[in-house]
Amino acid sequence: MRVLILHSRYLSGATSGENRVVDDEARLLTEAGHQVDVWDPSPGDTSGIGLVGTAARAIWSKEARDHVRGLIRRSSAEIVHCHNLFPLLSPAVLRAARSEDAAVVMTLHNYRLLCLPATLIRDGRVCEDCLGRAPWPGVVHACYRGSRLGSATLATSLTLHKAIDTFDQVKAYLAVSRFVRDKHVEAGWPGDRIHVKSNFAWKSEMREGPGRYFLYLGRLSPEKGVATLLRAWRGSSAHLLIVGDGPAARVLEREAPPNVEFRSAVSADEVPALIQQARAVLVPSQSYEGQPRTILEAYAAGVPVVASDIGALPEAVLGDSGLLVPPADADAWAGAVERLLDDRESERLGEGAVQLWRDRYSPERALEHLETAYRLALASG
């Protein structure tokens, strides 16, 4: 197949899970023999463009629309696979792709079409005030990067393109989890066009033995639940390694017991080595995660996961791949940690984790699901 991938890259570069998904899927398709072209402009490419101009592009980018038309004509793309549209592409590229008779596919990595910050979080708590309605409450609360102008721009773009049926140009939406799909259906999006297609992780070197430490990898912000881990660790002898940065970093470091170690965020290339030494990867989130890549990367290395029983996390932590714990329940987290200090239990769950990766999250499964989604989009006309 001839595929054009579109993605407005995040400034966080290789540490962005979504950027990495785009890169990985492009590589996966290319290695399978498909013709793949990628246009993934970065916000850094817009130096010199003023704030008003950037805002206008997020609503309707004539430049991106025309560029996409040209790319389709040059590559004869049959499929246009869109990821993040903001701020450089805008939903106008969906209309451009359909005008060139390409079948449009769009991955739903998060809740961007339902919620201005794409997280369904406000003030560190789950918020569904904009679910199923125009996102003007998000403008009032300046939910997009703390800016009312930025929030108003994004809300205008989403509202306008919903009103003129731009999003109906998409033949197949690919939600990264059933939970993400269900939230979009609850908000009024067409369930018959939203399919669940998980992310994947590349094959990794396997962990040897039960692991040395418990590992948290991610952003340090209130909704991620790291404070719950610190409360759970006050009575534990286990070593906890926390890797990441964020607005809560200093407070967390002050509150941490002595057996908790902090490191700054690392590059994507450094992540596998950290995971391979872990007794378990911890995902204590108190919000609606879509599908954290760290879970899949842990499974690929034969490392179990302990995660909060919220959002899409129960879909990923199944059977003998790890443990689910009530979010914000420090005592329950302490109990899960104690259970995994048993070497045999850690190794048993590690075996279940790698089996789940083979069954659901391997490159082979991802390619199969992508190709099926593309065929569905092409068949829908």
Wavefront OBJ file of the C-alpha trace (Angstrom):
o trace
v 0.000 0.000 0.000
v 1.001 3.633 -0.488
v 0.708 5.469 2.828
v 1.196 9.114 3.767
v 1.588 9.723 7.521
v 0.797 13.179 8.912
v 1.776 14.332 12.396
v 2.368 17.707 14.055
v 5.261 16.743 16.309
v 5.463 17.557 19.994
v 8.373 19.690 21.186
v 9.362 16.981 23.677
v 10.872 15.051 20.771
v 11.806 11.412 21.369
v 10.461 11.511 24.932
v 6.948 12.009 23.512
v 5.139 8.690 23.360
v 3.047 9.880 20.440
v 6.091 10.987 18.445
v 7.613 7.561 19.035
v 4.450 5.765 17.920
v 4.537 7.680 14.634
v 8.209 6.874 14.066
v 7.737 3.213 14.994
v 4.697 2.687 12.772
v 6.438 4.333 9.815
v 9.397 1.991 10.298
v 7.106 -1.025 10.747
v 5.220 -0.347 7.523
v 8.388 0.384 5.556
v 10.067 -2.830 6.713
v 6.931 -4.730 5.618
v 7.359 -3.417 2.075
v 4.774 -0.625 2.017
v 5.553 2.713 0.387
v 5.582 5.201 3.264
v 5.965 8.976 3.191
v 5.917 11.039 6.396
v 5.253 14.723 6.871
v 5.768 15.587 10.529
v 6.539 19.293 10.955
v 7.722 20.487 14.361
v 6.608 23.713 16.074
v 10.246 24.722 15.904
v 9.777 25.062 12.150
v 7.518 28.107 12.715
v 10.133 30.497 14.138
v 9.225 34.012 13.119
v 5.506 33.316 12.814
v 3.583 35.389 15.326
v 1.131 34.106 17.881
v -1.875 35.227 15.836
v -0.566 33.472 12.737
v 0.075 30.276 14.656
v -3.445 30.424 16.094
v -4.926 30.887 12.627
v -3.025 27.848 11.343
v -4.447 25.703 14.150
v -7.976 26.597 12.999
v -7.453 26.230 9.260
v -3.984 25.909 7.794
v -4.120 26.729 4.107
v -0.388 26.000 3.878
v -0.777 22.508 5.344
v -3.851 21.801 3.215
v -2.033 22.700 -0.001
v 1.129 20.859 1.008
v -0.810 17.677 1.761
v -2.525 17.826 -1.615
v 0.865 18.081 -3.279
v 2.283 15.190 -1.249
v -0.636 12.938 -2.198
v -0.289 13.750 -5.868
v 3.466 13.105 -5.865
v 3.286 9.860 -3.876
v -0.073 8.599 -5.214
v -0.960 7.813 -1.598
v -4.001 5.592 -1.137
v -4.062 6.029 2.632
v -3.492 9.208 4.635
v -2.895 8.281 8.270
v -3.210 11.266 10.617
v -1.980 11.513 14.189
v -1.712 14.878 15.990
v -3.179 17.772 13.987
v -2.340 20.728 16.248
v -0.993 23.311 15.899
v 0.671 23.005 12.491
v -1.674 20.879 10.386
v -5.224 21.662 11.527
v -8.226 19.478 10.612
v -8.175 21.108 7.172
v -5.742 18.380 6.082
v -8.529 15.804 6.516
v -10.579 17.588 3.887
v -7.526 17.933 1.650
v -6.871 14.196 1.768
v -10.452 13.310 0.860
v -10.443 15.837 -1.975
v -7.570 13.823 -3.473
v -9.540 10.547 -3.095
v -7.285 9.142 -0.379
v -8.828 7.067 2.403
v -8.279 8.890 5.706
v -7.360 7.057 8.901
v -6.784 8.823 12.228
v -5.311 7.453 15.445
v -6.980 8.518 18.697
v -3.982 8.524 21.032
v -5.807 10.523 23.681
v -8.889 12.749 24.130
v -7.776 15.706 21.966
v -11.074 15.829 20.038
v -13.056 15.884 23.307
v -10.907 17.930 25.682
v -8.586 20.891 25.089
v -5.557 19.481 26.980
v -6.407 15.991 25.600
v -6.300 14.423 29.072
v -9.791 14.767 30.639
v -7.955 16.260 33.632
v -8.333 19.646 35.332
v -6.551 20.704 38.510
v -5.121 17.216 38.896
v -8.500 15.465 38.828
v -10.658 13.741 36.214
v -12.862 16.295 34.444
v -15.563 15.578 31.852
v -17.112 19.062 31.679
v -16.569 19.267 27.895
v -17.479 15.671 27.071
v -20.162 15.616 24.387
v -20.408 19.404 24.082
v -18.497 22.349 22.635
v -15.345 22.780 24.760
v -16.040 26.322 25.962
v -15.674 25.398 29.672
v -12.067 24.602 28.784
v -11.653 28.160 27.513
v -13.010 29.603 30.768
v -10.535 27.506 32.748
v -7.660 28.113 30.277
v -7.176 24.361 30.080
v -4.833 24.369 27.083
v -1.380 25.227 28.444
v -2.871 27.727 30.911
v -3.711 30.115 28.069
v -7.185 31.457 27.309
v -6.045 32.509 23.836
v -4.611 29.064 23.119
v -7.702 27.403 24.590
v -10.046 29.607 22.550
v -8.100 28.859 19.364
v -8.260 25.121 19.854
v -11.918 25.231 20.908
v -12.752 27.262 17.807
v -10.980 24.783 15.562
v -12.704 21.747 17.090
v -16.139 23.396 17.099
v -15.875 24.729 13.546
v -14.693 21.475 12.025
v -17.288 19.449 13.906
v -19.994 21.785 12.581
v -18.895 21.512 8.942
v -18.391 17.715 9.127
v -14.629 17.779 8.614
v -14.188 14.832 10.962
v -16.635 12.828 8.842
v -13.889 12.695 6.205
v -12.149 10.083 8.368
v -13.034 6.556 7.233
v -11.522 4.758 10.235
v -10.545 6.031 13.663
v -8.013 3.873 15.527
v -8.371 4.182 19.302
v -5.389 2.941 21.299
v -7.707 1.280 23.839
v -11.317 0.282 24.281
v -11.662 2.923 26.996
v -10.542 5.681 24.617
v -13.010 4.381 22.031
v -15.872 4.284 24.532
v -15.245 7.863 25.685
v -15.483 9.095 22.101
v -18.691 7.129 21.530
v -20.096 8.531 24.781
v -19.308 12.011 23.438
v -21.296 11.320 20.263
v -18.639 10.121 17.821
v -19.614 7.309 15.413
v -18.910 3.974 17.063
v -19.054 2.064 13.784
v -15.971 3.933 12.532
v -13.867 3.707 15.709
v -11.752 0.556 15.953
v -9.404 -0.442 18.750
v -5.775 -0.749 17.630
v -3.178 -0.981 20.381
v 0.303 0.440 20.243
v 3.206 -1.991 20.202
v 6.728 -2.422 21.519
v 9.769 -3.730 19.680
v 11.416 -6.945 20.812
v 13.682 -6.310 23.781
v 16.401 -8.057 25.729
v 14.756 -10.086 28.465
v 15.136 -9.459 32.172
v 17.287 -12.008 33.951
v 16.036 -12.986 37.393
v 13.381 -11.194 39.480
v 14.742 -7.661 39.056
v 16.530 -5.242 41.381
v 14.191 -2.276 41.928
v 10.672 -0.999 41.324
v 10.516 1.562 38.528
v 8.331 4.567 37.758
v 8.966 6.190 34.362
v 7.031 9.298 33.423
v 5.925 12.810 34.114
v 5.945 14.053 37.692
v 2.591 15.793 38.042
v -0.224 15.309 40.579
v -2.523 13.177 38.422
v 0.247 10.614 37.826
v -0.133 9.385 41.406
v 3.550 9.290 42.390
v 2.678 10.761 45.809
v 0.729 7.551 46.485
v 3.884 5.535 45.822
v 5.827 7.615 48.342
v 3.200 6.975 51.014
v 3.289 3.259 50.202
v 7.096 3.232 50.451
v 7.311 4.626 53.978
v 7.035 1.135 55.421
v 8.877 -0.721 52.648
v 12.479 -1.867 52.394
v 12.315 -2.052 48.581
v 14.259 0.275 46.300
v 12.079 2.588 44.183
v 13.605 4.364 41.188
v 11.624 7.347 39.863
v 12.721 8.607 36.447
v 11.152 11.759 35.023
v 10.576 15.482 35.371
v 7.569 17.671 35.950
v 5.964 20.350 38.108
v 5.691 18.114 41.190
v 9.337 16.986 41.156
v 10.650 19.156 43.992
v 7.758 18.437 46.329
v 8.030 14.700 45.707
v 11.766 14.700 46.333
v 11.264 16.473 49.666
v 8.621 13.957 50.770
v 10.429 10.795 49.643
v 11.797 8.254 52.144
v 15.510 7.363 51.850
v 14.975 4.207 49.760
v 13.498 6.245 46.883
v 15.904 7.456 44.190
v 15.114 10.203 41.676
v 16.644 10.645 38.223
v 15.840 13.186 35.548
v 14.032 12.160 32.366
v 16.115 9.986 30.052
v 16.182 9.518 26.296
v 14.131 6.780 24.652
v 17.347 4.826 23.991
v 18.047 4.601 27.734
v 14.625 3.262 28.700
v 15.118 -0.449 27.835
v 18.153 -0.816 30.096
v 16.245 0.670 33.024
v 13.265 -1.603 32.462
v 15.380 -4.746 32.118
v 16.624 -4.344 35.708
v 13.176 -3.702 37.205
v 11.231 -5.995 39.485
v 8.097 -4.249 38.223
v 7.122 -1.118 36.331
v 4.651 1.013 38.293
v 1.801 3.063 36.773
v -0.005 4.698 39.740
v -2.041 7.147 37.643
v -5.208 8.715 38.998
v -6.419 9.791 35.546
v -7.694 8.232 32.320
v -4.503 6.999 30.677
v -4.925 5.896 27.069
v -2.223 3.244 26.773
v 1.174 4.056 28.318
v 4.041 2.768 26.200
v 6.028 1.891 29.311
v 3.595 -0.969 29.977
v 4.189 -2.525 26.569
v 7.947 -1.993 26.804
v 7.938 -3.692 30.210
v 6.089 -6.684 28.802
v 8.540 -6.956 25.902
v 11.341 -7.331 28.473
v 9.449 -9.835 30.621
v 8.801 -7.329 33.416
v 5.398 -7.259 35.150
v 3.383 -4.083 35.739
v 1.531 -2.781 38.776
v -1.068 -0.226 37.709
v -4.056 1.708 39.003
v -7.449 0.211 38.276
v -8.684 3.206 36.273
v -9.265 4.249 32.652
v -7.693 1.947 30.088
v -5.113 0.443 32.439
v -7.222 -2.646 33.302
v -7.263 -3.508 29.578
v -3.466 -3.664 29.516
v -2.753 -5.372 32.845
v -4.433 -8.716 32.398
v -4.201 -12.095 34.070
v -0.636 -12.957 35.005
v 1.007 -9.879 33.461
v 0.903 -7.860 36.689
v -1.364 -6.464 39.375
v -4.147 -3.868 39.485
v -4.491 -1.626 42.539
v -7.156 0.944 43.510
v -5.827 4.406 42.613
v -4.577 6.553 45.526
v -4.775 3.608 47.961
v -1.306 3.607 49.542
v -1.988 0.528 51.654
v -3.034 -1.481 48.588
v 0.087 -0.342 46.738
v 2.236 -1.373 49.695
v 0.598 -4.799 49.583
v 1.299 -5.186 45.865
v 4.939 -4.230 46.397
v 5.276 -6.754 49.207
v 3.811 -9.454 46.967
v 6.348 -8.745 44.229
v 9.267 -8.874 46.654
v 8.758 -12.621 46.413
v 11.246 -13.623 43.705
v 9.103 -16.483 42.421
v 6.058 -14.216 42.082
v 8.030 -11.575 40.207
v 9.391 -14.178 37.795
v 5.994 -15.839 37.338
v 4.313 -12.555 36.458
v 7.257 -11.678 34.211
v 6.598 -14.827 32.189
v 2.937 -13.821 31.874
v 3.969 -10.332 30.787
v 6.117 -11.466 27.878
v 3.435 -13.901 26.754
v 0.900 -11.064 26.655
v 3.360 -9.004 24.601
v 3.676 -11.839 22.090
v -0.095 -12.253 21.886
v -1.138 -8.580 21.706
v 1.650 -6.025 21.554
v 4.365 -7.399 19.259
v 5.348 -5.736 15.946
v 3.748 -8.637 14.069
v 0.375 -8.023 15.752
v 0.646 -4.270 15.171
v 1.329 -4.706 11.456
v -1.592 -7.076 11.101
v -3.942 -4.602 12.791
v -2.681 -1.626 10.776
v -3.067 -3.406 7.462
v -6.576 -4.561 8.409
v -7.566 -0.995 9.325
v -6.203 0.332 6.031
v -8.133 -2.273 4.051
v -11.322 -1.332 5.912
v -10.774 2.339 5.118
v -10.157 1.609 1.446
v -13.219 -0.618 1.223
v -15.478 2.049 2.734
v -15.005 4.226 -0.342
l 1 2 3 4 5 6 7 8 9 10 11 12 13 14 15 16 17 18 19 20 21 22 23 24 25 26 27 28 29 30 31 32 33 34 35 36 37 38 39 40 41 42 43 44 45 46 47 48 49 50 51 52 53 54 55 56 57 58 59 60 61 62 63 64 65 66 67 68 69 70 71 72 73 74 75 76 77 78 79 80 81 82 83 84 85 86 87 88 89 90 91 92 93 94 95 96 97 98 99 100 101 102 103 104 105 106 107 108 109 110 111 112 113 114 115 116 117 118 119 120 121 122 123 124 125 126 127 128 129 130 131 132 133 134 135 136 137 138 139 140 141 142 143 144 145 146 147 148 149 150 151 152 153 154 155 156 157 158 159 160 161 162 163 164 165 166 167 168 169 170 171 172 173 174 175 176 177 178 179 180 181 182 183 184 185 186 187 188 189 190 191 192 193 194 195 196 197 198 199 200 201 202 203 204 205 206 207 208 209 210 211 212 213 214 215 216 217 218 219 220 221 222 223 224 225 226 227 228 229 230 231 232 233 234 235 236 237 238 239 240 241 242 243 244 245 246 247 248 249 250 251 252 253 254 255 256 257 258 259 260 261 262 263 264 265 266 267 268 269 270 271 272 273 274 275 276 277 278 279 280 281 282 283 284 285 286 287 288 289 290 291 292 293 294 295 296 297 298 299 300 301 302 303 304 305 306 307 308 309 310 311 312 313 314 315 316 317 318 319 320 321 322 323 324 325 326 327 328 329 330 331 332 333 334 335 336 337 338 339 340 341 342 343 344 345 346 347 348 349 350 351 352 353 354 355 356 357 358 359 360 361 362 363 364 365 366 367 368 369 370 371 372 373 374 375 376 377 378 379 380 381
